[in-house]
Amino acid sequence: MTTAKTLGRVWASSPKDPVRDPGESKYSLGWVAEIPTYQVLNYLHNRIDSNILALAERGVFEWGADISYKKNALCWDETDGRIYIALVANPSKSAPPSQNLNQWTASSVQIPAS
């Protein structure tokens, strides 16, 4: 079994040099025979650590308009701070769950923010 190690420690949370998003083409292509800059590597490690920390803090990922959710997927909607369950596969990406109750339903399990 894997034990989580200091999830609150985020890589490059206050770097000396700015972190740099490698861009959409690099995300779809991936690494080739190259040495990426440390700004790009800091960006990627920071992105991964920040997302893992957000999941650990909430217990569920935040809703994203760029995600194709499967039926019964869970997400947290920052609009009203509630957890929702997808009623259908690939619900609309144009509105968050709290504004799309034909395709999402509020979970019976809710975790208060405070």
N, C-alpha and C positions, 0 to 999 in steps of 0.2 A: 504494500500500500504506500502511496506517495503522501508525504507530509508537506503541506504548504510552508514555504519559508518567507517570513517577513513580507507579506503582501502589501503592506503600507509603504514599502520602500520602492519608489518609482524611479527608474533609470532616466537620467538627464532631466530631472525635474527643475533644475536651475543651472543650465549649461553656460559656460563662458561665451561660446559662440552659438549663434542660432541653429536650431535644428531645421532640416530642410526636407520637405515632402518630396520623394523621388518622382512623383507624378503618375498619372493614369497609365501611360504607356509602359512604365517600369513595372507597375503592379500586374498588368496583364502578361508582360513578357517574362518577368523574373530576372534573376541575375544571369549574366553571360560572363565570358572570360574578361573580367574587369575587377578592379579594386574600388569598391564604393567609398565615398568620402565619409569621414567620421560624422559629419552633420547629418547625412542620410541614415547612417546606422543608429545615431542617437535618436532620430525621429522615429525609426521603426521600433526600437526597444522601448522608447517612451510610450508609443501608441499601444503596444502590447501590454506593458505594465499598467498603464492607465485604464485600459479596458478590463483587465483582470481585477484590478482594485475596485472598479465600479461594480462589477459582478459580485465581488465579495461583500461590498458594502450594502447592496440592495438585495442580493440573493437571486436576482433576475436581471437580464439586460434591458436597457432602455429601448423603446420602440424606435425603429429607423425606417425612413421612407425608402431607403435603398435596399431593403431586405425582402426576399420572397419567403414569407412565412408558411410553414406547413400547418395543416389542420391540427388543432390542439396545442399550438405553440404558445408560450407565455411571453409577455413583455410588460414592462413598466411604462406608463404614459405620464410624462412630466407635466402634461396639461392639467391633470387633476390629481396626480400622485397615486393612481391606482394601478393594480395589476390586472391585465386582461388576458383572455384565452381566445385564440382564433377559432371561429366556428367553421371556417372554410379554408381550403388550401389557397394560397396566393391572394389574400385579401387586398383590397385597393390600397395603393401606396399614396393616394392623394390626400388622405385625412388620417389623423391619429385614431387609435381605437376608441377613445372617448367620444369621438365625433362620427363613428362608423359602427353603430350598435347593431346593424344588420349582419355584419361580418365578424364582430367581436362581442364578447360578453365579459362583464366584470367577474373576476375570480371571487369565489367565496372566501378565499384566504387573502386578507389584506394586512399589510404591515405599516403601521403609522410612521410618519417621517420623524416624529420626535420621541 
